[in-house]
Amino acid sequence: MTLWHGRLGGGTAEEVMAFSVSLHYDQRLAVDDLAGSRAHVRGLLRGGIVSAEEAAAVLAALDRVEGELTDGTFAFAPGDEDIHTAVERRVTELAGDAGGKLHTGRSRNDQVATDLRLFAKRALRDIATDVVDLQEVLLARAREADDTYLPGYTHLQRAQPVLLAHHLLAHAWALARDVDRLLATVVRLDVSPLGAGALAGSSLPLDPDGVADDLGFAGRFENSLDAVSDRDFVAEALFDLALLGVHLSRMGEELVLWSTEEFGFAVLDDAYATGSSMLPQKKNPDVAELARGKSGRLIGNLTALLVTLKGLPLAYNRDLQEDKEPLFDSLDQVHLALVALAGVMATVSFDTHRMQQAADGPAAAAVDLAEWLVEHGMPFRQAHGVVGGLVSDSLARHVPLAELVAAHPDLGTEAVALLEPGVAVTRRTTPGAAGPGPVAVQIERFARRVQADRARSAPDPA
């Protein structure tokens, strides 16, 4: 029996049920549907809409349903098109006429929106916690890196030496913004839609404020039309997850590059690499490649929902059923990527000799030569031209840059010392820079940030 059997005669066509059923994926909202139903029943009791005996019977039935769902004995029926229908059907079987009052003053429109918000509050905090786990790995590896340095790149061309710790923390700070976004989305979605009904509220003495408080929401909806049609929070969550995925993709791309023989900066642990079905010598960075590849899927999920939402009139439309699969998929894929990348980063070995050798080319200190000239009174643009000319001359005539620097009247042997291995990175002294002093400060600041984010991402006590 459908929830609308009184209005429509006969049964629903099998093709319609096959096309519209969502039970196979929205079962993961079961715990939230049960929580929302319990709060709704308690609200009906406060409003005098159900008696204490009826409320007790329905609440007991909801407990029984939860037990059946937990132990796998819940028997779904052919007419259960979604988890909400299945729960109500079973409650009515268990509680009789009292169970038939469960949906009083409630529509699946506000019910589904409530369930999804409850789910998203929890799930986004869980992802934020996963992000913090990865940040802690990056922080630990940054501390281990000590004075190891490597080339920093622009345009994928060697630019200036940077400490490895600085490079690792660059990824970690980007992830900190992801935590901010995820938790800000949780704050915005923390609104209860329950009591909005199908779109216009109810003539019954419902208690939306009490129900919102019961469910741990920060407040209840202000406009019933908006409450049942709003999926901004799903779009925001998908954006947060997509941008997080882009950051993970960037980490993956660098791991792919660094683990090539051409770079040789990193060696993946065997447990976090794969081999080839044909080529015996291969060790492939599949985790990094999948982290890179999944970003397209995450962006696609965001795009799919935005396109779904763009043409919808107020209030609820069945198109909104398409909000859940993209959200569930993005949450699942990001969780898997975060856990896998944390393992990769915790176990990867860095070839510090190869890194430092790549960073020790004389040209990597070119800007230090220019800044040395600035310190001695030369305008920077002129200094830039002088050093650029020396680099060009060195390459064209195959003469060591140090020899040209030593012979230049504005530079000389004192400036040659800037070209010595390991010197350039020590000269990055400004706040937030890549040298030893600023990085030591940065590590401590980031450690405090991670500790704060761990606390902020903890499960909502409500």
Summary of the structure (lengths in Angstrom):
residues: 462
radius of gyration: 30.1
end to end distance: 36.1
largest distance: 99.3
contacts: 1506
relative contact order: 0.11
helix: 67%
strand: 5%
